[in-house]
């Protein structure tokens, strides 16, 4: 689970990430159906701890670099970092019930509208 979160965070911090998707297992709920358009991009310039770092290495190297750099950033949580660019995507149901993921060994992320 930590790897999934770290890998997701790396893709957010990368210099240019042109992708968006949604969590499908456990299922995310969108009140108006699935919409995979993105509304913001975080780059290495979001915090001095991430600037000037090579983010186009392997997923493993990028994850290790993010894990090393994140504690030196201004952010206490990944959510706090993401909220600086997009606090509300406008498509997510913010009133949904929490999902207990403690028993899951994997999660599924997908990017399609079909």
Short mmCIF file of the C-alpha atoms (twelve columns), coordinates in Angstrom:
data_MODEL
# 
_entry.id   MODEL 
# 
loop_
_atom_site.group_PDB 
_atom_site.id 
_atom_site.type_symbol 
_atom_site.label_atom_id 
_atom_site.label_alt_id 
_atom_site.label_comp_id 
_atom_site.label_asym_id 
_atom_site.label_seq_id 
_atom_site.Cartn_x 
_atom_site.Cartn_y 
_atom_site.Cartn_z 
_atom_site.pdbx_PDB_model_num 
ATOM 1   C CA . UNK A 1   0.000   0.000  0.000   1 
ATOM 2   C CA . UNK A 2   2.832   2.426  0.849   1 
ATOM 3   C CA . UNK A 3   4.379   1.700  -2.558  1 
ATOM 4   C CA . UNK A 4   1.114   2.607  -4.328  1 
ATOM 5   C CA . UNK A 5   0.865   5.893  -2.431  1 
ATOM 6   C CA . UNK A 6   4.536   6.723  -3.004  1 
ATOM 7   C CA . UNK A 7   4.358   5.847  -6.697  1 
ATOM 8   C CA . UNK A 8   1.263   7.998  -7.087  1 
ATOM 9   C CA . UNK A 9   3.003   10.862 -5.348  1 
ATOM 10  C CA . UNK A 10  6.030   10.510 -7.619  1 
ATOM 11  C CA . UNK A 11  3.853   10.791 -10.694 1 
ATOM 12  C CA . UNK A 12  2.359   13.966 -9.238  1 
ATOM 13  C CA . UNK A 13  5.729   15.582 -8.620  1 
ATOM 14  C CA . UNK A 14  7.266   14.597 -11.957 1 
ATOM 15  C CA . UNK A 15  8.175   17.448 -14.300 1 
ATOM 16  C CA . UNK A 16  5.348   16.759 -16.719 1 
ATOM 17  C CA . UNK A 17  2.776   14.141 -16.004 1 
ATOM 18  C CA . UNK A 18  0.019   13.923 -18.566 1 
ATOM 19  C CA . UNK A 19  -2.174  11.297 -16.994 1 
ATOM 20  C CA . UNK A 20  -5.195  10.997 -14.791 1 
ATOM 21  C CA . UNK A 21  -7.197  8.078  -13.587 1 
ATOM 22  C CA . UNK A 22  -9.248  6.878  -10.703 1 
ATOM 23  C CA . UNK A 23  -9.205  4.287  -7.983  1 
ATOM 24  C CA . UNK A 24  -11.416 1.421  -9.110  1 
ATOM 25  C CA . UNK A 25  -10.678 -1.168 -6.423  1 
ATOM 26  C CA . UNK A 26  -11.838 -0.268 -3.879  1 
ATOM 27  C CA . UNK A 27  -14.223 1.717  -6.009  1 
ATOM 28  C CA . UNK A 28  -14.242 5.495  -5.846  1 
ATOM 29  C CA . UNK A 29  -17.655 7.139  -6.098  1 
ATOM 30  C CA . UNK A 30  -18.308 9.979  -8.517  1 
ATOM 31  C CA . UNK A 31  -21.778 11.583 -8.298  1 
ATOM 32  C CA . UNK A 32  -21.913 12.298 -12.054 1 
ATOM 33  C CA . UNK A 33  -20.126 9.171  -13.317 1 
ATOM 34  C CA . UNK A 34  -16.439 8.555  -13.995 1 
ATOM 35  C CA . UNK A 35  -14.592 11.484 -15.545 1 
ATOM 36  C CA . UNK A 36  -10.841 11.152 -16.031 1 
ATOM 37  C CA . UNK A 37  -9.967  14.714 -16.986 1 
ATOM 38  C CA . UNK A 38  -7.351  16.244 -14.700 1 
ATOM 39  C CA . UNK A 39  -7.552  19.766 -13.342 1 
ATOM 40  C CA . UNK A 40  -4.030  20.419 -12.054 1 
ATOM 41  C CA . UNK A 41  -0.435  19.282 -12.348 1 
ATOM 42  C CA . UNK A 42  2.100   19.353 -9.546  1 
ATOM 43  C CA . UNK A 43  5.704   19.805 -10.587 1 
ATOM 44  C CA . UNK A 44  9.027   19.827 -8.779  1 
ATOM 45  C CA . UNK A 45  8.489   23.548 -8.209  1 
ATOM 46  C CA . UNK A 46  5.688   22.885 -5.675  1 
ATOM 47  C CA . UNK A 47  8.312   22.857 -2.895  1 
ATOM 48  C CA . UNK A 48  12.060  23.578 -2.718  1 
ATOM 49  C CA . UNK A 49  12.616  20.023 -1.419  1 
ATOM 50  C CA . UNK A 50  11.641  18.667 -4.863  1 
ATOM 51  C CA . UNK A 51  13.200  21.228 -7.214  1 
ATOM 52  C CA . UNK A 52  16.364  20.458 -9.126  1 
ATOM 53  C CA . UNK A 53  15.911  16.700 -8.714  1 
ATOM 54  C CA . UNK A 54  15.885  14.259 -11.626 1 
ATOM 55  C CA . UNK A 55  12.366  12.767 -11.723 1 
ATOM 56  C CA . UNK A 56  12.663  10.819 -14.987 1 
ATOM 57  C CA . UNK A 57  14.492  7.779  -13.622 1 
ATOM 58  C CA . UNK A 58  12.979  4.349  -12.941 1 
ATOM 59  C CA . UNK A 59  9.835   4.078  -10.796 1 
ATOM 60  C CA . UNK A 60  11.944  2.553  -8.018  1 
ATOM 61  C CA . UNK A 61  14.539  5.347  -8.112  1 
ATOM 62  C CA . UNK A 62  11.838  8.036  -8.289  1 
ATOM 63  C CA . UNK A 63  10.026  6.471  -5.331  1 
ATOM 64  C CA . UNK A 64  13.244  6.355  -3.310  1 
ATOM 65  C CA . UNK A 65  14.008  10.000 -4.176  1 
ATOM 66  C CA . UNK A 66  10.502  11.119 -3.229  1 
ATOM 67  C CA . UNK A 67  10.634  9.151  0.034   1 
ATOM 68  C CA . UNK A 68  13.968  10.799 0.855   1 
ATOM 69  C CA . UNK A 69  12.843  14.321 -0.143  1 
ATOM 70  C CA . UNK A 70  9.296   14.450 1.234   1 
ATOM 71  C CA . UNK A 71  10.280  14.823 4.928   1 
ATOM 72  C CA . UNK A 72  12.271  17.946 3.945   1 
ATOM 73  C CA . UNK A 73  9.219   19.538 2.323   1 
ATOM 74  C CA . UNK A 74  6.706   21.875 3.920   1 
ATOM 75  C CA . UNK A 75  4.037   19.171 3.707   1 
ATOM 76  C CA . UNK A 76  3.053   16.927 6.605   1 
ATOM 77  C CA . UNK A 77  0.870   14.664 4.418   1 
ATOM 78  C CA . UNK A 78  0.472   13.759 0.745   1 
ATOM 79  C CA . UNK A 79  -3.015  15.232 0.858   1 
ATOM 80  C CA . UNK A 80  -1.618  18.571 2.031   1 
ATOM 81  C CA . UNK A 81  0.738   18.547 -0.956  1 
ATOM 82  C CA . UNK A 82  -2.018  17.679 -3.410  1 
ATOM 83  C CA . UNK A 83  -4.393  20.254 -1.923  1 
ATOM 84  C CA . UNK A 84  -2.009  23.049 -2.960  1 
ATOM 85  C CA . UNK A 85  -2.827  22.318 -6.599  1 
ATOM 86  C CA . UNK A 86  -6.348  20.928 -6.448  1 
ATOM 87  C CA . UNK A 87  -8.179  20.852 -3.156  1 
ATOM 88  C CA . UNK A 88  -11.354 19.636 -4.859  1 
ATOM 89  C CA . UNK A 89  -11.426 18.143 -8.321  1 
ATOM 90  C CA . UNK A 90  -15.135 18.855 -8.619  1 
ATOM 91  C CA . UNK A 91  -15.889 15.271 -9.638  1 
ATOM 92  C CA . UNK A 92  -15.393 13.433 -6.361  1 
ATOM 93  C CA . UNK A 93  -18.162 12.780 -3.860  1 
ATOM 94  C CA . UNK A 94  -16.755 14.423 -0.737  1 
ATOM 95  C CA . UNK A 95  -19.627 13.156 1.418   1 
ATOM 96  C CA . UNK A 96  -19.107 9.459  0.694   1 
ATOM 97  C CA . UNK A 97  -18.597 6.917  3.433   1 
ATOM 98  C CA . UNK A 98  -14.992 6.026  4.299   1 
ATOM 99  C CA . UNK A 99  -13.748 2.690  2.959   1 
ATOM 100 C CA . UNK A 100 -11.712 0.402  5.217   1 
ATOM 101 C CA . UNK A 101 -8.695  -0.658 3.144   1 
ATOM 102 C CA . UNK A 102 -6.731  -2.225 6.004   1 
ATOM 103 C CA . UNK A 103 -7.445  -5.770 4.792   1 
ATOM 104 C CA . UNK A 104 -6.523  -5.126 1.149   1 
ATOM 105 C CA . UNK A 105 -3.207  -6.333 -0.218  1 
ATOM 106 C CA . UNK A 106 -3.525  -4.394 -3.484  1 
ATOM 107 C CA . UNK A 107 -5.459  -1.596 -5.115  1 
ATOM 108 C CA . UNK A 108 -6.416  -1.020 -8.740  1 
ATOM 109 C CA . UNK A 109 -5.949  2.301  -10.520 1 
ATOM 110 C CA . UNK A 110 -7.304  2.710  -14.027 1 
ATOM 111 C CA . UNK A 111 -7.643  5.347  -16.694 1 
ATOM 112 C CA . UNK A 112 -10.521 4.895  -19.072 1 
ATOM 113 C CA . UNK A 113 -14.029 6.168  -19.545 1 
ATOM 114 C CA . UNK A 114 -15.627 2.960  -20.709 1 
# 
